Structure formats: C-alpha cells, structure tokens
Amino acid sequence: MLGIAVRVFALARLNIPSVPSRSQGRQPWVQTPLPTPAGAKQVGLAGRDPSRMPPGAVRGGSIWRVSESFPELAQAVTEHAQPSRIDIVRAKQHLLGQLSSGLPHSAERLIASVAALLGAEPLGRPQIDLPTRDSVKTVVTADHPFAAALRADITAREALAELTADGLLIPAGSRPLPASDEMTLGYSLPGSAAGQRLRVYRPGVLSDVLQLPHRLRQQGLWGMEPDIFVADLAGLGLDPRTERSLREAIESYRRGVFLAASSLLGAAVEGSWYAAGQLLRSAAPRVDELVDGDRTAQLQGAVAAALRDSLPGNRKWEADTLSQFARLMRDIRNYGVHPRQVTDGDIEVYFAEDKCGLLFLEAHRHLKHLAEITVQVAPSG
C-alpha cells in the first residue's frame, strides 16, 4: 500500500494530463486532480504553470476543466455577439475610409479600429465573472465588455469578408487570418472556475495585411460600395427597382462593363428624382401631377423648381446644379439604351474606365445632396 501511495504522489507531482479516449470523440475535456495520500501536500494542478495548460483549458482552483455544462451562458453570449446589419454597413464605410490612402493596413489593426468605432475593446481573453449561476441574464447583456468585444470582432470580420467578396480589397500580406467556429469562454463563480465551449463563427480574413485595388485608389472611389451608397440615400426611400439599378450599376463598373454601368446609373438617378418627387408632391402641385407618370425631364424640372422655391436666396443655385447633372445622366442613359449609328463623342467618354469612375463619384455626391435637400424642405409627416 505504501508503494502505491508513493507512485500516486509522484504522478500528482508530474502533472500528467488525462487524455480522453477515442470513444469519447469530441466530449468535453475534463481533468481532475489525482488522489493525494493523507497528510501529503497537494501541489499538482493547483500550482500548475498556465503556459502548460491544454488548449482551451481554464484554471479553476484545483480543477482545470472545459465543458458544456453551462448552456445558459453560451446562449446568452452567442445571442449578444450577433452583429446588426447597420453595424456591418457602418464598419464597411469606416474600413474603406481607413484604407482610402491606398496604403496597406494591418488586418488586426483594422479590426481593432472597428471595435473602437462601436465603443468596444479589441477581443482579448474570453472571460466572464458571475456572482451566481442564476445571474447570467442580468450580467451578460449586449453591453457586457466581452459580449461587446466579440460582437465588434465579428462585425469587423463580416465587413472585411463582404468587401473582399465585392472586389474592394486585395491581399498585401503573407498569410490569412483564419476563421474559427468555436472558442472556450472562461467563467468564474465564487470558489470555482471553468471553461464553457462557445460555438460562434468568426469569418476568416483574406490576408493579415489589406489594401484597396489600384482602380479604387483614386480619392473617393472607395465610396462605391453598394450598401454605403444606398445608405446615403436612405432619406429618399428608394423603391426596390431603383435600388437594384444602383447596385447592378456598381457591379457592372467593377466588372469593367462601363456602358452598362453608366446606363444603369442613369436609370438609378432618374428613379431617385422620382423618389424625391414622392416626398414633395403634397407641397408642390406640379410635382404631384407628374410623379406618377413617365415624363422624366418634366418631373425633374418640377422637383428642381420646388427645391429652388424652398431654399434661401443664397442657396437657390444648388437646385440648378442638381438639375444640370440630372440632365447629363438622362442624356447618358438615353444614349446607352437607345443605340444607333450616329455617335456622340461627348457621351462616349463616359463609357471608359476613368470617366465612368468619376461619373459614379459625381453621381454619389449629387444624389446624396438631392436626398439631404429634399428631406430638409419636404413637409413633415
């Protein structure tokens, strides 16, 4: 018996981890202290060097354990970690602004900058302290530091993944940032601590260093991101067909199909003026007469006149400028969708990459300004 006790004591001193058998598959990893002879000093797991912990294990007094025995905690964190669509769009706009210099940027720093934008800290050690097991709902809220940090991290990764899929980012580093579908969340209760497996997907990032592609390094061209473009026109309340025309115009530009891009952009501009007309119809009888018809030129003139009448004297020129650009876009659209043998060199230039890109920049500025002015002068309610 003395020999057995000595061997057990030696094993405890060596801190040999227990390993799950093959039959356990992906069962929770659990290690508990080996028995210690009576009167002997226990130094094994309680004094273990954290650097020798198994991956994902959490120190909890004399017990190191990762389990799935706290599903309420996992559910609360997972729910609060899901980003909103608005936050992803904000993150995309922020990231493109960060990258607008054209210089390469560290992906990790970009992710951290999104966390700062959303009022969170960069994702660090997953840990939550609880006074009791029943306190999960009161402690783990959307504002909890870990939940907010995880949500910001996922938001940034989702935004980077979407920008990459849209062709707005290229790799400039040597390795990707891998995706992950689970992590170990450490939690502590009075007198104990453990780890809960947390199944939450964090998208991978194309590269550890990112930059804009060459064609988008012109100042402002990065703003040609569909969600951002559409969000800037939210005040107009675009109808689905106008929004689709705008998105497909941007997609056509990215694919180098510039005649189609310019023509669809012209259609989106016309649809935006009709949306402005809907907001102004109750205050402008002439707009009301035209907004349900198809006389686009007359409708744009009536909307411009209504805006001009509502603006102060030192700003009336803004309505005239908007009207002039609307006419240019109308000419470009008509020229593109009604082809014939006669060509117009002044219009043809907008079907090349450089002029088409500048046209999108001007259209974004134009429509954003149209939306702002219309919302200002439209009757409330």
SVG drawing of the C-alpha trace seen along z (x, -y; Angstrom):
<svg xmlns="http://www.w3.org/2000/svg" viewBox="-52 -86 59 88">
<polyline fill="none" stroke="black" stroke-width="0.4" points="0.0,0.0 2.9,-2.3 4.3,-1.7 1.0,-2.5 0.7,-5.8 4.2,-6.8 3.5,-6.2 0.2,-8.1 2.0,-11.0 4.7,-11.0 2.1,-11.2 0.5,-14.1 3.8,-15.9 4.4,-15.3 1.1,-16.9 0.4,-14.3 -2.8,-15.3 -5.5,-12.8 -6.5,-12.3 -9.9,-11.4 -10.2,-8.0 -11.1,-7.6 -14.6,-6.5 -15.2,-9.9 -14.8,-11.7 -15.4,-15.4 -16.7,-15.0 -15.8,-17.8 -12.2,-17.7 -12.1,-17.3 -9.1,-16.9 -9.4,-16.5 -6.7,-16.1 -5.3,-12.7 -5.9,-11.4 -3.3,-12.5 -2.1,-10.4 -3.4,-11.5 -1.2,-14.2 0.7,-14.9 0.8,-18.4 -1.2,-18.8 0.9,-20.8 -0.3,-19.3 -3.0,-21.1 -3.5,-23.9 0.1,-25.1 0.3,-24.3 2.1,-26.7 -0.6,-28.3 1.7,-28.0 1.4,-24.2 -2.4,-24.3 -4.1,-22.2 -5.6,-24.3 -8.8,-25.8 -8.4,-24.7 -9.3,-27.1 -7.8,-27.2 -10.3,-26.8 -8.8,-26.4 -7.6,-22.8 -9.7,-21.9 -8.9,-22.6 -12.0,-21.9 -13.7,-22.7 -17.2,-21.5 -20.6,-22.2 -22.4,-22.2 -23.4,-25.9 -25.6,-26.2 -27.4,-29.3 -24.1,-31.2 -23.2,-30.0 -26.7,-31.0 -26.6,-34.5 -23.1,-35.3 -23.9,-33.9 -27.1,-35.9 -25.5,-39.2 -22.5,-38.6 -24.5,-38.7 -23.9,-42.0 -26.7,-44.1 -26.8,-44.9 -26.5,-48.6 -23.2,-48.0 -21.8,-46.0 -22.6,-48.8 -21.0,-51.3 -18.0,-49.1 -17.6,-48.8 -17.8,-52.6 -15.3,-53.1 -12.9,-50.4 -12.9,-51.9 -12.2,-55.3 -9.2,-53.8 -7.9,-52.3 -8.6,-55.3 -5.0,-56.4 -4.2,-53.4 -1.5,-52.1 -1.5,-48.6 -3.1,-48.2 -2.8,-45.5 -6.0,-43.5 -5.8,-43.2 -5.5,-47.0 -8.4,-47.4 -10.5,-45.0 -9.4,-46.9 -10.4,-50.2 -13.9,-48.8 -14.1,-47.9 -13.2,-51.5 -15.9,-52.7 -18.5,-50.6 -17.4,-51.6 -15.8,-48.2 -12.4,-46.9 -10.4,-44.6 -11.2,-41.0 -9.0,-39.6 -9.1,-36.7 -12.6,-35.3 -13.6,-35.6 -16.8,-36.4 -17.2,-36.6 -20.5,-35.7 -21.8,-36.1 -24.1,-33.1 -25.2,-30.7 -28.6,-32.3 -27.1,-35.8 -26.4,-35.1 -29.3,-37.2 -28.5,-40.2 -24.7,-40.1 -24.4,-39.0 -26.1,-41.8 -25.2,-43.4 -23.1,-46.0 -21.0,-43.4 -17.4,-44.1 -16.8,-40.6 -20.1,-40.4 -19.4,-43.8 -15.8,-42.9 -16.9,-39.6 -19.7,-41.4 -17.3,-44.1 -14.8,-41.4 -17.4,-39.5 -18.8,-42.8 -15.3,-43.7 -14.6,-40.3 -18.0,-40.2 -17.4,-43.6 -13.9,-42.7 -15.3,-39.5 -18.1,-41.3 -15.7,-44.0 -13.4,-41.2 -16.2,-39.4 -17.2,-42.7 -13.7,-43.1 -12.9,-46.1 -9.9,-44.5 -6.8,-42.7 -4.2,-40.9 -0.9,-42.7 0.4,-40.3 1.8,-36.8 -0.9,-34.8 -4.7,-34.9 -6.4,-35.4 -8.1,-32.0 -11.8,-31.6 -13.0,-29.9 -16.3,-28.3 -15.7,-27.9 -13.8,-29.2 -13.5,-28.4 -15.1,-31.0 -13.7,-31.1 -16.1,-31.8 -15.8,-32.1 -18.2,-31.7 -17.4,-32.2 -14.9,-29.4 -14.7,-27.9 -13.9,-28.5 -14.2,-26.5 -14.5,-26.9 -17.6,-26.7 -17.3,-25.7 -18.8,-28.6 -19.8,-27.8 -19.8,-31.1 -18.5,-31.7 -15.9,-34.3 -15.2,-34.7 -11.7,-34.5 -9.9,-37.5 -8.2,-37.3 -4.8,-38.4 -3.1,-39.8 -2.4,-42.9 -5.0,-44.5 -5.3,-47.4 -7.6,-48.7 -7.2,-47.5 -5.5,-50.0 -8.6,-51.1 -10.2,-52.3 -7.2,-54.2 -8.5,-57.4 -9.7,-59.7 -13.3,-58.8 -13.8,-55.9 -13.8,-53.5 -17.2,-55.0 -18.6,-53.0 -19.8,-50.3 -23.4,-49.4 -24.6,-49.3 -22.9,-52.6 -24.2,-54.3 -27.8,-53.1 -27.5,-54.1 -26.5,-57.6 -29.8,-57.9 -32.0,-56.5 -33.9,-59.7 -35.3,-59.4 -36.8,-56.0 -35.8,-54.4 -38.1,-51.9 -36.7,-48.3 -36.1,-48.7 -34.1,-51.9 -32.0,-50.4 -31.4,-47.3 -30.4,-49.5 -27.9,-51.3 -26.4,-48.1 -26.1,-46.5 -24.6,-49.7 -21.8,-49.4 -21.4,-45.7 -21.1,-46.5 -18.4,-49.0 -16.4,-46.6 -16.6,-44.0 -15.4,-46.6 -18.7,-46.8 -18.8,-50.6 -21.6,-51.2 -23.9,-49.1 -22.7,-50.7 -23.3,-54.2 -26.7,-53.4 -27.9,-51.7 -26.5,-54.6 -28.6,-56.9 -31.7,-54.8 -30.9,-54.9 -30.5,-58.7 -33.9,-59.0 -35.5,-56.8 -34.0,-58.9 -35.6,-62.0 -39.0,-60.2 -38.4,-59.3 -37.8,-62.9 -41.0,-63.8 -43.0,-61.4 -41.7,-63.3 -42.6,-66.7 -45.9,-66.0 -48.1,-67.2 -46.4,-70.6 -45.8,-71.1 -48.9,-70.7 -46.9,-70.4 -44.8,-67.6 -47.9,-65.9 -49.2,-66.0 -46.1,-64.4 -44.7,-62.0 -47.0,-59.0 -46.2,-59.5 -43.2,-58.8 -42.3,-62.3 -38.9,-62.3 -37.5,-65.5 -40.6,-67.5 -40.7,-65.7 -37.1,-66.6 -37.7,-70.2 -40.7,-70.4 -38.8,-68.9 -35.9,-71.3 -38.3,-74.2 -39.9,-73.1 -36.5,-72.8 -35.4,-76.2 -38.5,-77.9 -37.9,-76.3 -34.2,-77.2 -33.0,-80.5 -31.7,-83.1 -28.0,-82.3 -28.6,-78.6 -31.1,-78.5 -28.2,-77.8 -27.9,-74.3 -31.2,-73.3 -29.9,-74.4 -26.7,-72.4 -28.7,-69.3 -30.9,-69.8 -28.0,-70.2 -26.4,-66.9 -29.8,-65.1 -29.9,-66.2 -26.4,-64.8 -27.4,-61.5 -30.6,-61.4 -28.6,-62.0 -26.1,-59.3 -28.9,-56.8 -30.8,-57.6 -27.7,-57.3 -26.8,-54.0 -30.1,-52.3 -31.2,-53.6 -28.2,-52.8 -28.0,-53.9 -25.3,-54.6 -24.7,-58.2 -22.2,-58.6 -21.7,-61.4 -18.1,-61.8 -19.1,-63.9 -21.2,-61.0 -18.9,-58.2 -16.1,-59.3 -18.3,-58.2 -18.1,-54.6 -14.3,-54.3 -13.0,-53.3 -11.6,-56.6 -14.5,-58.8 -17.1,-56.2 -15.4,-56.1 -15.6,-59.9 -19.2,-59.8 -20.0,-57.4 -18.3,-59.8 -20.2,-62.7 -23.5,-60.8 -22.9,-59.8 -22.3,-63.4 -25.3,-64.5 -27.8,-62.0 -26.6,-62.4 -27.1,-66.2 -30.5,-65.7 -31.6,-63.5 -30.4,-66.0 -32.1,-69.0 -35.3,-67.1 -35.6,-65.9 -35.0,-69.4 -37.8,-71.0 -40.3,-68.2 -43.4,-68.6 -43.1,-66.6 -45.4,-63.7"/>
</svg>
